[in-house]
Amino acid sequence: MAHVGFIPSLSEYIVAMFDSPVFRIERALLALAAFKPSFAKDVAALALAENDQLACWKTVQRTQQELLMKVEKGRVRTWLMVEPAQGGASKLWFGSAIVPKPAQTGKAGGIGFVFRTLMGFHKLYSRVLLRAAIRGLKQD
């Protein structure tokens, strides 16, 4: 979560996040690794609610202030929210979660070795993404 001194629309936040220079790298990697290319026009269509997908993400729920997406056939969820605050400011929320594997008989479900191993990097990357989105919003 980050405080900013203005109130962007959810659409502006979506574009600032998913078309930031940092996320463009992730989109390029997903195009190569998952065969799910996406471009600035796809980000714009998602932002305007003209499309409910971006690369390997699909919209699960959307309101005027929030967007929840999930990775198709995956356990990763991504959430954005613009929360107006006092004095013309707002809080920008960004979250990412890994839904635990279903519990097997006699065993509790977990997020798995790969996700656990990458968690530190993922937390750092999430903070970098949020900062990049804020920089993108301030340039507008």
Protein Blocks (a to p, Z undefined) as FASTA:
>chain_A
ZZdfbdcdfklmmmmmmmgfklmmmmmmmmmmnopacdfklmmmmmnopaccehjbccfb
dcfkbccdddehiabdcdddddddehhiacdddddddddddddehiacdebjklmmmmmm
mmmmmmmmmmmmmmmmmmZZ
